[in-house]
């Protein structure tokens, strides 16, 4: 059987979008599953918008996700170069071939003329296809136009037939004849157009399966016409559905979480991201028919199938990603948790190179339960790093203001004063003493103590908190609470 060859072909004109990342992932999964090859091709023929920085960012984003390619601009391979801007002579050669075979022609129309024609067609309620005017030019007419200073573009003769494909996601897709008119493949400046480059590259790079976003369906029609005209065998197509935001509009920048780099910066885990991206349009099922959610990349690779990808739009649900991501964070070992949390704590000025590693590991492990991504950690650090903790709710203030609380807290302060360290067990022994001395128990005893020491009714285990924060800081916290009463 021929080798399965797929490609991810980003245009380096910005960040890697969530949709692009999903396309890359599905290509990668398909290649891995079939012992195939993933080609990375950079589509940088849009000179005005393509940048080297963007290419670098996109490649780094893919690497962060853990997606690797077998051939590409940085890897080489037998079918390079892998940057379209380095393949211009190849496109010119094929454009000449189409011209020579009468399958394309020089078009001298100016932008203004084309626009006027389109306007007229629209006014007549006709599809604004190109008129075919330059199809018929005689050699003498062409010469005359050239002498008048016009440089021609190269326009492809659209084929007049229905085109059917069997898309692996969408099933049978029919493009009825007449959907498009003759289209440009080389601009008058000699620069090739996207559809032309993609067809030639996919064919020469021996791509067997083109897996890409649904927004490319209308390009697919043009590309199939070109495949046929150039005598290339057709690949199999799979068009992935759109990704929508919660408001059902297409996920975009304005939703604030559309680029992959944003998730990386916020400290999401790549394995959570892979898991979530895989579920955008695809759902694995267990034998019992339950939908599985948390899946390792190996499991995803084992179960993934393009036939099971849903053709209706996928909705990007940040809550679901957060839910999954939180689970991944809670499964990390302590050293890794610290490694990933530390940069955010340093950035917030809470820790530095002198901070005790073992202590900080314990703190981070206490806090990780709150997290969906590591940048969130600084929202929860007060309880370990601040001694002036003001309760937020009225209910908490009321518990502090209850009769006898001042004496109780002063009693606790007395017991903690002068201690240099305290274990959870020693702390609970002190609490037992307080219980006896003050004749209070249960909530009436624990709540004021907890609120004074942590500023909240819920939160870390009290014994653990006290031992990590240390008696001296606990004393300061009690003093601050008493002052506020
Ligand atoms: N360069 C195109 C894009 O970034 C992808 C083209 C394709 O996959 O055929 O949208």
Boltz pocket constraint, residues with backbone or C-beta under 6 A from the ligand:
constraints:
  - pocket:
      binder: B
      contacts: [[A, 7], [A, 9], [A, 10], [A, 11], [A, 43], [A, 198], [A, 211], [A, 212], [A, 213], [A, 216]]
      max_distance: 6.0
